[in-house]
Amino acid sequence: MPLEVLLAFSGARVLLALTPGPMMPLILASIAALATAISLRGRLDRILGAATTQHRNQLVKFLP
C-alpha cells in the first residue's frame, strides 16, 4: 500500500476523533475516494502511456 494511502488513513483517525456524528460518512467517503485515487494514479499513468504509445505506433505505419 503506498505511503500516501497510509497517511490518508492515519489522518482519517484524527478527523474522525474531532468530527461530530453527522459528518462522519462524508469524511469517510472523501478519504476513501482520496486513497483510491492515490493508489490508482500510477496504474492509470502506465495505462495511458501504453495507449499513447500504441496510437503513435499506428500513426507511424501510415507515414511515408
N, CA, C, O and CB atoms as a CASP TS submission, in Angstrom:
PFRMAT TS
TARGET T0000
AUTHOR 0000-0000-0000
METHOD Language model
MODEL 1
PARENT N/A
ATOM      1  N   MET     1       0.861  -1.173   0.000  1.00  0.00           N
ATOM      2  CA  MET     1       0.000   0.000   0.000  1.00  0.00           C
ATOM      3  C   MET     1       0.907   1.236   0.000  1.00  0.00           C
ATOM      4  O   MET     1       1.835   1.316   0.805  1.00  0.00           O
ATOM      5  CB  MET     1      -0.979  -0.002   1.240  1.00  0.00           C
ATOM      6  N   PRO     2       0.654   2.189  -0.882  1.00  0.00           N
ATOM      7  CA  PRO     2       1.502   3.386  -0.949  1.00  0.00           C
ATOM      8  C   PRO     2       1.483   4.183   0.356  1.00  0.00           C
ATOM      9  O   PRO     2       0.507   4.169   1.107  1.00  0.00           O
ATOM     10  CB  PRO     2       1.052   4.279  -2.100  1.00  0.00           C
ATOM     11  N   LEU     3       2.583   4.869   0.595  1.00  0.00           N
ATOM     12  CA  LEU     3       2.714   5.669   1.815  1.00  0.00           C
ATOM     13  C   LEU     3       1.628   6.732   1.899  1.00  0.00           C
ATOM     14  O   LEU     3       1.117   7.014   2.983  1.00  0.00           O
ATOM     15  CB  LEU     3       4.092   6.327   1.875  1.00  0.00           C
ATOM     16  N   GLU     4       1.269   7.329   0.755  1.00  0.00           N
ATOM     17  CA  GLU     4       0.242   8.372   0.767  1.00  0.00           C
ATOM     18  C   GLU     4      -1.092   7.838   1.272  1.00  0.00           C
ATOM     19  O   GLU     4      -1.821   8.535   1.978  1.00  0.00           O
ATOM     20  CB  GLU     4       0.069   8.960  -0.631  1.00  0.00           C
ATOM     21  N   VAL     5      -1.408   6.596   0.908  1.00  0.00           N
ATOM     22  CA  VAL     5      -2.667   5.995   1.354  1.00  0.00           C
ATOM     23  C   VAL     5      -2.634   5.782   2.862  1.00  0.00           C
ATOM     24  O   VAL     5      -3.615   6.053   3.554  1.00  0.00           O
ATOM     25  CB  VAL     5      -2.929   4.654   0.624  1.00  0.00           C
ATOM     26  N   LEU     6      -1.506   5.297   3.367  1.00  0.00           N
ATOM     27  CA  LEU     6      -1.381   5.104   4.815  1.00  0.00           C
ATOM     28  C   LEU     6      -1.513   6.428   5.563  1.00  0.00           C
ATOM     29  O   LEU     6      -2.141   6.494   6.619  1.00  0.00           O
ATOM     30  CB  LEU     6      -0.037   4.445   5.151  1.00  0.00           C
ATOM     31  N   LEU     7      -0.918   7.475   5.007  1.00  0.00           N
ATOM     32  CA  LEU     7      -1.034   8.793   5.637  1.00  0.00           C
ATOM     33  C   LEU     7      -2.470   9.296   5.608  1.00  0.00           C
ATOM     34  O   LEU     7      -2.930   9.917   6.566  1.00  0.00           O
ATOM     35  CB  LEU     7      -0.116   9.799   4.942  1.00  0.00           C
ATOM     36  N   ALA     8      -3.178   9.034   4.520  1.00  0.00           N
ATOM     37  CA  ALA     8      -4.578   9.459   4.435  1.00  0.00           C
ATOM     38  C   ALA     8      -5.409   8.764   5.502  1.00  0.00           C
ATOM     39  O   ALA     8      -6.254   9.395   6.137  1.00  0.00           O
ATOM     40  CB  ALA     8      -5.154   9.164   3.037  1.00  0.00           C
ATOM     41  N   PHE     9      -5.180   7.473   5.705  1.00  0.00           N
ATOM     42  CA  PHE     9      -5.953   6.753   6.710  1.00  0.00           C
ATOM     43  C   PHE     9      -5.564   7.158   8.130  1.00  0.00           C
ATOM     44  O   PHE     9      -6.421   7.193   9.013  1.00  0.00           O
ATOM     45  CB  PHE     9      -5.771   5.258   6.532  1.00  0.00           C
ATOM     46  N   SER    10      -4.282   7.464   8.366  1.00  0.00           N
ATOM     47  CA  SER    10      -3.907   7.909   9.706  1.00  0.00           C
ATOM     48  C   SER    10      -4.474   9.298   9.981  1.00  0.00           C
ATOM     49  O   SER    10      -4.858   9.599  11.111  1.00  0.00           O
ATOM     50  CB  SER    10      -2.373   7.913   9.868  1.00  0.00           C
ATOM     51  N   GLY    11      -4.527  10.143   8.957  1.00  0.00           N
ATOM     52  CA  GLY    11      -5.174  11.444   9.113  1.00  0.00           C
ATOM     53  C   GLY    11      -6.663  11.297   9.338  1.00  0.00           C
ATOM     54  O   GLY    11      -7.283  12.136   9.992  1.00  0.00           O
ATOM     55  N   ALA    12      -7.238  10.237   8.802  1.00  0.00           N
ATOM     56  CA  ALA    12      -8.672   9.986   8.981  1.00  0.00           C
ATOM     57  C   ALA    12      -9.009   9.757  10.439  1.00  0.00           C
ATOM     58  O   ALA    12     -10.059  10.190  10.913  1.00  0.00           O
ATOM     59  CB  ALA    12      -9.114   8.784   8.151  1.00  0.00           C
ATOM     60  N   ARG    13      -8.135   9.088  11.146  1.00  0.00           N
ATOM     61  CA  ARG    13      -8.390   8.841  12.567  1.00  0.00           C
ATOM     62  C   ARG    13      -8.504  10.153  13.336  1.00  0.00           C
ATOM     63  O   ARG    13      -9.376  10.311  14.191  1.00  0.00           O
ATOM     64  CB  ARG    13      -7.277   7.972  13.170  1.00  0.00           C
ATOM     65  N   VAL    14      -7.621  11.082  13.025  1.00  0.00           N
ATOM     66  CA  VAL    14      -7.654  12.381  13.702  1.00  0.00           C
ATOM     67  C   VAL    14      -8.938  13.120  13.345  1.00  0.00           C
ATOM     68  O   VAL    14      -9.598  13.673  14.225  1.00  0.00           O
ATOM     69  CB  VAL    14      -6.417  13.233  13.322  1.00  0.00           C
ATOM     70  N   LEU    15      -9.298  13.137  12.066  1.00  0.00           N
ATOM     71  CA  LEU    15     -10.521  13.823  11.643  1.00  0.00           C
ATOM     72  C   LEU    15     -11.757  13.215  12.286  1.00  0.00           C
ATOM     73  O   LEU    15     -12.652  13.936  12.727  1.00  0.00           O
ATOM     74  CB  LEU    15     -10.656  13.780  10.127  1.00  0.00           C
ATOM     75  N   LEU    16     -11.808  11.898  12.340  1.00  0.00           N
ATOM     76  CA  LEU    16     -12.974  11.242  12.923  1.00  0.00           C
ATOM     77  C   LEU    16     -13.082  11.512  14.416  1.00  0.00           C
ATOM     78  O   LEU    16     -14.184  11.596  14.957  1.00  0.00           O
ATOM     79  CB  LEU    16     -12.915   9.744  12.672  1.00  0.00           C
ATOM     80  N   ALA    17     -11.946  11.648  15.079  1.00  0.00           N
ATOM     81  CA  ALA    17     -11.972  11.941  16.513  1.00  0.00           C
ATOM     82  C   ALA    17     -12.492  13.353  16.774  1.00  0.00           C
ATOM     83  O   ALA    17     -13.085  13.612  17.821  1.00  0.00           O
ATOM     84  CB  ALA    17     -10.571  11.775  17.119  1.00  0.00           C
ATOM     85  N   LEU    18     -12.273  14.261  15.831  1.00  0.00           N
ATOM     86  CA  LEU    18     -12.653  15.664  16.022  1.00  0.00           C
ATOM     87  C   LEU    18     -13.988  16.030  15.371  1.00  0.00           C
ATOM     88  O   LEU    18     -14.475  17.146  15.549  1.00  0.00           O
ATOM     89  CB  LEU    18     -11.574  16.555  15.472  1.00  0.00           C
ATOM     90  N   THR    19     -14.579  15.107  14.624  1.00  0.00           N
ATOM     91  CA  THR    19     -15.767  15.415  13.829  1.00  0.00           C
ATOM     92  C   THR    19     -17.035  14.936  14.516  1.00  0.00           C
ATOM     93  O   THR    19     -17.080  13.817  15.028  1.00  0.00           O
ATOM     94  CB  THR    19     -15.658  14.785  12.447  1.00  0.00           C
ATOM     95  N   PRO    20     -18.077  15.782  14.532  1.00  0.00           N
ATOM     96  CA  PRO    20     -19.351  15.334  15.094  1.00  0.00           C
ATOM     97  C   PRO    20     -19.983  14.232  14.242  1.00  0.00           C
ATOM     98  O   PRO    20     -19.644  14.075  13.069  1.00  0.00           O
ATOM     99  CB  PRO    20     -20.318  16.515  15.221  1.00  0.00           C
ATOM    100  N   GLY    21     -20.893  13.480  14.834  1.00  0.00           N
ATOM    101  CA  GLY    21     -21.513  12.313  14.220  1.00  0.00           C
ATOM    102  C   GLY    21     -22.048  12.467  12.808  1.00  0.00           C
ATOM    103  O   GLY    21     -21.703  11.645  11.959  1.00  0.00           O
ATOM    104  N   PRO    22     -22.878  13.477  12.492  1.00  0.00           N
ATOM    105  CA  PRO    22     -23.497  13.542  11.163  1.00  0.00           C
ATOM    106  C   PRO    22     -22.499  13.721  10.015  1.00  0.00           C
ATOM    107  O   PRO    22     -22.821  13.397   8.872  1.00  0.00           O
ATOM    108  CB  PRO    22     -24.484  14.671  11.132  1.00  0.00           C
ATOM    109  N   MET    23     -21.311  14.223  10.292  1.00  0.00           N
ATOM    110  CA  MET    23     -20.333  14.468   9.228  1.00  0.00           C
ATOM    111  C   MET    23     -19.442  13.256   8.950  1.00  0.00           C
ATOM    112  O   MET    23     -18.699  13.255   7.968  1.00  0.00           O
ATOM    113  CB  MET    23     -19.469  15.657   9.591  1.00  0.00           C
ATOM    114  N   MET    24     -19.502  12.232   9.791  1.00  0.00           N
ATOM    115  CA  MET    24     -18.585  11.095   9.637  1.00  0.00           C
ATOM    116  C   MET    24     -18.710  10.388   8.288  1.00  0.00           C
ATOM    117  O   MET    24     -17.681  10.102   7.675  1.00  0.00           O
ATOM    118  CB  MET    24     -18.826  10.100  10.739  1.00  0.00           C
ATOM    119  N   PRO    25     -19.921  10.089   7.789  1.00  0.00           N
ATOM    120  CA  PRO    25     -19.996   9.407   6.489  1.00  0.00           C
ATOM    121  C   PRO    25     -19.365  10.215   5.351  1.00  0.00           C
ATOM    122  O   PRO    25     -18.730   9.643   4.465  1.00  0.00           O
ATOM    123  CB  PRO    25     -21.445   9.111   6.150  1.00  0.00           C
ATOM    124  N   LEU    26     -19.535  11.526   5.372  1.00  0.00           N
ATOM    125  CA  LEU    26     -18.948  12.373   4.336  1.00  0.00           C
ATOM    126  C   LEU    26     -17.428  12.321   4.398  1.00  0.00           C
ATOM    127  O   LEU    26     -16.762  12.206   3.369  1.00  0.00           O
ATOM    128  CB  LEU    26     -19.435  13.821   4.483  1.00  0.00           C
ATOM    129  N   ILE    27     -16.884  12.407   5.605  1.00  0.00           N
ATOM    130  CA  ILE    27     -15.427  12.362   5.765  1.00  0.00           C
ATOM    131  C   ILE    27     -14.891  10.996   5.338  1.00  0.00           C
ATOM    132  O   ILE    27     -13.867  10.918   4.659  1.00  0.00           O
ATOM    133  CB  ILE    27     -15.027  12.663   7.232  1.00  0.00           C
ATOM    134  N   LEU    28     -15.572   9.927   5.728  1.00  0.00           N
ATOM    135  CA  LEU    28     -15.113   8.587   5.346  1.00  0.00           C
ATOM    136  C   LEU    28     -15.145   8.404   3.831  1.00  0.00           C
ATOM    137  O   LEU    28     -14.219   7.829   3.259  1.00  0.00           O
ATOM    138  CB  LEU    28     -15.977   7.513   6.021  1.00  0.00           C
ATOM    139  N   ALA    29     -16.193   8.882   3.184  1.00  0.00           N
ATOM    140  CA  ALA    29     -16.289   8.766   1.728  1.00  0.00           C
ATOM    141  C   ALA    29     -15.188   9.574   1.046  1.00  0.00           C
ATOM    142  O   ALA    29     -14.610   9.122   0.058  1.00  0.00           O
ATOM    143  CB  ALA    29     -17.670   9.236   1.241  1.00  0.00           C
ATOM    144  N   SER    30     -14.898  10.751   1.561  1.00  0.00           N
ATOM    145  CA  SER    30     -13.843  11.589   0.980  1.00  0.00           C
ATOM    146  C   SER    30     -12.484  10.925   1.112  1.00  0.00           C
ATOM    147  O   SER    30     -11.687  10.935   0.174  1.00  0.00           O
ATOM    148  CB  SER    30     -13.818  12.965   1.649  1.00  0.00           C
ATOM    149  N   ILE    31     -12.224  10.355   2.266  1.00  0.00           N
ATOM    150  CA  ILE    31     -10.931   9.702   2.492  1.00  0.00           C
ATOM    151  C   ILE    31     -10.804   8.455   1.624  1.00  0.00           C
ATOM    152  O   ILE    31      -9.732   8.185   1.082  1.00  0.00           O
ATOM    153  CB  ILE    31     -10.758   9.336   3.981  1.00  0.00           C
ATOM    154  N   ALA    32     -11.876   7.702   1.489  1.00  0.00           N
ATOM    155  CA  ALA    32     -11.838   6.513   0.631  1.00  0.00           C
ATOM    156  C   ALA    32     -11.590   6.902  -0.824  1.00  0.00           C
ATOM    157  O   ALA    32     -10.830   6.233  -1.525  1.00  0.00           O
ATOM    158  CB  ALA    32     -13.152   5.720   0.750  1.00  0.00           C
ATOM    159  N   ALA    33     -12.227   7.979  -1.280  1.00  0.00           N
ATOM    160  CA  ALA    33     -12.019   8.437  -2.656  1.00  0.00           C
ATOM    161  C   ALA    33     -10.583   8.900  -2.862  1.00  0.00           C
ATOM    162  O   ALA    33      -9.978   8.600  -3.890  1.00  0.00           O
ATOM    163  CB  ALA    33     -12.994   9.574  -3.000  1.00  0.00           C
ATOM    164  N   LEU    34     -10.037   9.623  -1.899  1.00  0.00           N
ATOM    165  CA  LEU    34      -8.656  10.093  -1.990  1.00  0.00           C
ATOM    166  C   LEU    34      -7.692   8.915  -2.019  1.00  0.00           C
ATOM    167  O   LEU    34      -6.779   8.880  -2.844  1.00  0.00           O
ATOM    168  CB  LEU    34      -8.323  11.024  -0.814  1.00  0.00           C
ATOM    169  N   ALA    35      -7.886   7.961  -1.134  1.00  0.00           N
ATOM    170  CA  ALA    35      -6.999   6.796  -1.084  1.00  0.00           C
ATOM    171  C   ALA    35      -7.071   5.996  -2.383  1.00  0.00           C
ATOM    172  O   ALA    35      -6.049   5.514  -2.872  1.00  0.00           O
ATOM    173  CB  ALA    35      -7.361   5.899   0.109  1.00  0.00           C
ATOM    174  N   THR    36      -8.259   5.854  -2.935  1.00  0.00           N
ATOM    175  CA  THR    36      -8.416   5.122  -4.194  1.00  0.00           C
ATOM    176  C   THR    36      -7.714   5.857  -5.329  1.00  0.00           C
ATOM    177  O   THR    36      -7.024   5.238  -6.139  1.00  0.00           O
ATOM    178  CB  THR    36      -9.907   4.928  -4.527  1.00  0.00           C
ATOM    179  N   ALA    37      -7.887   7.163  -5.388  1.00  0.00           N
ATOM    180  CA  ALA    37      -7.244   7.948  -6.448  1.00  0.00           C
ATOM    181  C   ALA    37      -5.729   7.860  -6.353  1.00  0.00           C
ATOM    182  O   ALA    37      -5.047   7.737  -7.371  1.00  0.00           O
ATOM    183  CB  ALA    37      -7.688   9.414  -6.375  1.00  0.00           C
ATOM    184  N   ILE    38      -5.202   7.922  -5.145  1.00  0.00           N
ATOM    185  CA  ILE    38      -3.752   7.850  -4.960  1.00  0.00           C
ATOM    186  C   ILE    38      -3.228   6.481  -5.374  1.00  0.00           C
ATOM    187  O   ILE    38      -2.197   6.384  -6.040  1.00  0.00           O
ATOM    188  CB  ILE    38      -3.377   8.143  -3.498  1.00  0.00           C
ATOM    189  N   SER    39      -3.934   5.427  -4.982  1.00  0.00           N
ATOM    190  CA  SER    39      -3.440   4.087  -5.297  1.00  0.00           C
ATOM    191  C   SER    39      -3.559   3.767  -6.783  1.00  0.00           C
ATOM    192  O   SER    39      -2.768   2.977  -7.300  1.00  0.00           O
ATOM    193  CB  SER    39      -4.196   3.049  -4.486  1.00  0.00           C
ATOM    194  N   LEU    40      -4.528   4.360  -7.484  1.00  0.00           N
ATOM    195  CA  LEU    40      -4.695   4.101  -8.912  1.00  0.00           C
ATOM    196  C   LEU    40      -3.859   5.021  -9.792  1.00  0.00           C
ATOM    197  O   LEU    40      -3.715   4.769 -10.989  1.00  0.00           O
ATOM    198  CB  LEU    40      -6.141   4.238  -9.284  1.00  0.00           C
ATOM    199  N   ARG    41      -3.310   6.080  -9.217  1.00  0.00           N
ATOM    200  CA  ARG    41      -2.594   7.080 -10.008  1.00  0.00           C
ATOM    201  C   ARG    41      -1.482   6.458 -10.854  1.00  0.00           C
ATOM    202  O   ARG    41      -1.395   6.735 -12.051  1.00  0.00           O
ATOM    203  CB  ARG    41      -2.009   8.146  -9.091  1.00  0.00           C
ATOM    204  N   GLY    42      -0.649   5.641 -10.268  1.00  0.00           N
ATOM    205  CA  GLY    42       0.444   5.028 -11.012  1.00  0.00           C
ATOM    206  C   GLY    42      -0.046   4.094 -12.094  1.00  0.00           C
ATOM    207  O   GLY    42       0.511   4.070 -13.191  1.00  0.00           O
ATOM    208  N   ARG    43      -1.074   3.329 -11.803  1.00  0.00           N
ATOM    209  CA  ARG    43      -1.617   2.397 -12.792  1.00  0.00           C
ATOM    210  C   ARG    43      -2.207   3.148 -13.975  1.00  0.00           C
ATOM    211  O   ARG    43      -2.001   2.756 -15.123  1.00  0.00           O
ATOM    212  CB  ARG    43      -2.682   1.497 -12.156  1.00  0.00           C
ATOM    213  N   LEU    44      -2.934   4.218 -13.707  1.00  0.00           N
ATOM    214  CA  LEU    44      -3.540   4.994 -14.792  1.00  0.00           C
ATOM    215  C   LEU    44      -2.473   5.628 -15.670  1.00  0.00           C
ATOM    216  O   LEU    44      -2.623   5.685 -16.891  1.00  0.00           O
ATOM    217  CB  LEU    44      -4.463   6.077 -14.227  1.00  0.00           C
ATOM    218  N   ASP    45      -1.389   6.106 -15.052  1.00  0.00           N
ATOM    219  CA  ASP    45      -0.299   6.682 -15.834  1.00  0.00           C
ATOM    220  C   ASP    45       0.290   5.644 -16.785  1.00  0.00           C
ATOM    221  O   ASP    45       0.581   5.953 -17.941  1.00  0.00           O
ATOM    222  CB  ASP    45       0.794   7.234 -14.907  1.00  0.00           C
ATOM    223  N   ARG    46       0.467   4.420 -16.303  1.00  0.00           N
ATOM    224  CA  ARG    46       1.019   3.364 -17.155  1.00  0.00           C
ATOM    225  C   ARG    46       0.044   2.996 -18.272  1.00  0.00           C
ATOM    226  O   ARG    46       0.453   2.789 -19.414  1.00  0.00           O
ATOM    227  CB  ARG    46       1.355   2.120 -16.317  1.00  0.00           C
ATOM    228  N   ILE    47      -1.241   2.914 -17.940  1.00  0.00           N
ATOM    229  CA  ILE    47      -2.245   2.563 -18.952  1.00  0.00           C
ATOM    230  C   ILE    47      -2.313   3.640 -20.030  1.00  0.00           C
ATOM    231  O   ILE    47      -2.321   3.335 -21.222  1.00  0.00           O
ATOM    232  CB  ILE    47      -3.634   2.371 -18.300  1.00  0.00           C
ATOM    233  N   LEU    48      -2.364   4.905 -19.603  1.00  0.00           N
ATOM    234  CA  LEU    48      -2.445   6.000 -20.572  1.00  0.00           C
ATOM    235  C   LEU    48      -1.175   6.095 -21.398  1.00  0.00           C
ATOM    236  O   LEU    48      -1.230   6.384 -22.593  1.00  0.00           O
ATOM    237  CB  LEU    48      -2.705   7.326 -19.862  1.00  0.00           C
ATOM    238  N   GLY    49      -0.042   5.857 -20.776  1.00  0.00           N
ATOM    239  CA  GLY    49       1.219   5.871 -21.515  1.00  0.00           C
ATOM    240  C   GLY    49       1.259   4.786 -22.571  1.00  0.00           C
ATOM    241  O   GLY    49       1.713   5.023 -23.690  1.00  0.00           O
ATOM    242  N   ALA    50       0.786   3.592 -22.226  1.00  0.00           N
ATOM    243  CA  ALA    50       0.755   2.485 -23.182  1.00  0.00           C
ATOM    244  C   ALA    50      -0.204   2.790 -24.322  1.00  0.00           C
ATOM    245  O   ALA    50       0.095   2.495 -25.479  1.00  0.00           O
ATOM    246  CB  ALA    50       0.351   1.176 -22.485  1.00  0.00           C
ATOM    247  N   ALA    51      -1.351   3.376 -24.007  1.00  0.00           N
ATOM    248  CA  ALA    51      -2.325   3.711 -25.047  1.00  0.00           C
ATOM    249  C   ALA    51      -1.748   4.755 -25.995  1.00  0.00           C
ATOM    250  O   ALA    51      -1.928   4.662 -27.209  1.00  0.00           O
ATOM    251  CB  ALA    51      -3.637   4.225 -24.420  1.00  0.00           C
ATOM    252  N   THR    52      -1.061   5.741 -25.448  1.00  0.00           N
ATOM    253  CA  THR    52      -0.462   6.783 -26.281  1.00  0.00           C
ATOM    254  C   THR    52       0.599   6.185 -27.194  1.00  0.00           C
ATOM    255  O   THR    52       0.667   6.528 -28.374  1.00  0.00           O
ATOM    256  CB  THR    52       0.148   7.893 -25.407  1.00  0.00           C
ATOM    257  N   THR    53       1.426   5.296 -26.658  1.00  0.00           N
ATOM    258  CA  THR    53       2.460   4.647 -27.463  1.00  0.00           C
ATOM    259  C   THR    53       1.839   3.812 -28.571  1.00  0.00           C
ATOM    260  O   THR    53       2.321   3.822 -29.704  1.00  0.00           O
ATOM    261  CB  THR    53       3.356   3.771 -26.584  1.00  0.00           C
ATOM    262  N   GLN    54       0.775   3.092 -28.252  1.00  0.00           N
ATOM    263  CA  GLN    54       0.107   2.260 -29.250  1.00  0.00           C
ATOM    264  C   GLN    54      -0.459   3.121 -30.376  1.00  0.00           C
ATOM    265  O   GLN    54      -0.308   2.772 -31.547  1.00  0.00           O
ATOM    266  CB  GLN    54      -1.013   1.431 -28.598  1.00  0.00           C
ATOM    267  N   HIS    55      -1.102   4.230 -30.047  1.00  0.00           N
ATOM    268  CA  HIS    55      -1.657   5.112 -31.080  1.00  0.00           C
ATOM    269  C   HIS    55      -0.550   5.724 -31.930  1.00  0.00           C
ATOM    270  O   HIS    55      -0.697   5.849 -33.146  1.00  0.00           O
ATOM    271  CB  HIS    55      -2.502   6.224 -30.441  1.00  0.00           C
ATOM    272  N   ARG    56       0.550   6.103 -31.301  1.00  0.00           N
ATOM    273  CA  ARG    56       1.662   6.680 -32.048  1.00  0.00           C
ATOM    274  C   ARG    56       2.220   5.649 -33.033  1.00  0.00           C
ATOM    275  O   ARG    56       2.515   5.980 -34.182  1.00  0.00           O
ATOM    276  CB  ARG    56       2.771   7.169 -31.084  1.00  0.00           C
ATOM    277  N   ASN    57       2.363   4.408 -32.583  1.00  0.00           N
ATOM    278  CA  ASN    57       2.881   3.364 -33.469  1.00  0.00           C
ATOM    279  C   ASN    57       1.943   3.111 -34.643  1.00  0.00           C
ATOM    280  O   ASN    57       2.406   2.844 -35.752  1.00  0.00           O
ATOM    281  CB  ASN    57       3.099   2.069 -32.692  1.00  0.00           C
ATOM    282  N   GLN    58       0.641   3.189 -34.420  1.00  0.00           N
ATOM    283  CA  GLN    58      -0.313   3.004 -35.512  1.00  0.00           C
ATOM    284  C   GLN    58      -0.217   4.145 -36.516  1.00  0.00           C
ATOM    285  O   GLN    58      -0.321   3.919 -37.722  1.00  0.00           O
ATOM    286  CB  GLN    58      -1.741   2.900 -34.965  1.00  0.00           C
ATOM    287  N   LEU    59      -0.022   5.361 -36.035  1.00  0.00           N
ATOM    288  CA  LEU    59       0.095   6.506 -36.943  1.00  0.00           C
ATOM    289  C   LEU    59       1.370   6.434 -37.762  1.00  0.00           C
ATOM    290  O   LEU    59       1.379   6.818 -38.932  1.00  0.00           O
ATOM    291  CB  LEU    59       0.057   7.815 -36.159  1.00  0.00           C
ATOM    292  N   VAL    60       2.442   5.948 -37.162  1.00  0.00           N
ATOM    293  CA  VAL    60       3.723   5.873 -37.868  1.00  0.00           C
ATOM    294  C   VAL    60       3.630   4.926 -39.062  1.00  0.00           C
ATOM    295  O   VAL    60       4.325   5.132 -40.057  1.00  0.00           O
ATOM    296  CB  VAL    60       4.838   5.413 -36.913  1.00  0.00           C
ATOM    297  N   LYS    61       2.798   3.904 -38.990  1.00  0.00           N
ATOM    298  CA  LYS    61       2.637   2.959 -40.101  1.00  0.00           C
ATOM    299  C   LYS    61       2.170   3.663 -41.374  1.00  0.00           C
ATOM    300  O   LYS    61       2.531   3.260 -42.479  1.00  0.00           O
ATOM    301  CB  LYS    61       1.641   1.857 -39.720  1.00  0.00           C
ATOM    302  N   PHE    62       1.371   4.708 -41.217  1.00  0.00           N
ATOM    303  CA  PHE    62       0.784   5.371 -42.377  1.00  0.00           C
ATOM    304  C   PHE    62       1.654   6.489 -42.936  1.00  0.00           C
ATOM    305  O   PHE    62       1.348   7.033 -43.997  1.00  0.00           O
ATOM    306  CB  PHE    62      -0.559   5.921 -42.015  1.00  0.00           C
ATOM    307  N   LEU    63       2.717   6.835 -42.250  1.00  0.00           N
ATOM    308  CA  LEU    63       3.595   7.897 -42.746  1.00  0.00           C
ATOM    309  C   LEU    63       4.517   7.338 -43.824  1.00  0.00           C
ATOM    310  O   LEU    63       4.944   6.186 -43.746  1.00  0.00           O
ATOM    311  CB  LEU    63       4.422   8.518 -41.589  1.00  0.00           C
ATOM    312  N   PRO    64       4.825   8.160 -44.834  1.00  0.00           N
ATOM    313  CA  PRO    64       5.717   7.669 -45.913  1.00  0.00           C
ATOM    314  C   PRO    64       7.148   7.508 -45.437  1.00  0.00           C
ATOM    315  O   PRO    64       8.015   7.108 -46.214  1.00  0.00           O
ATOM    316  CB  PRO    64       5.686   8.623 -47.108  1.00  0.00           C
TER
END
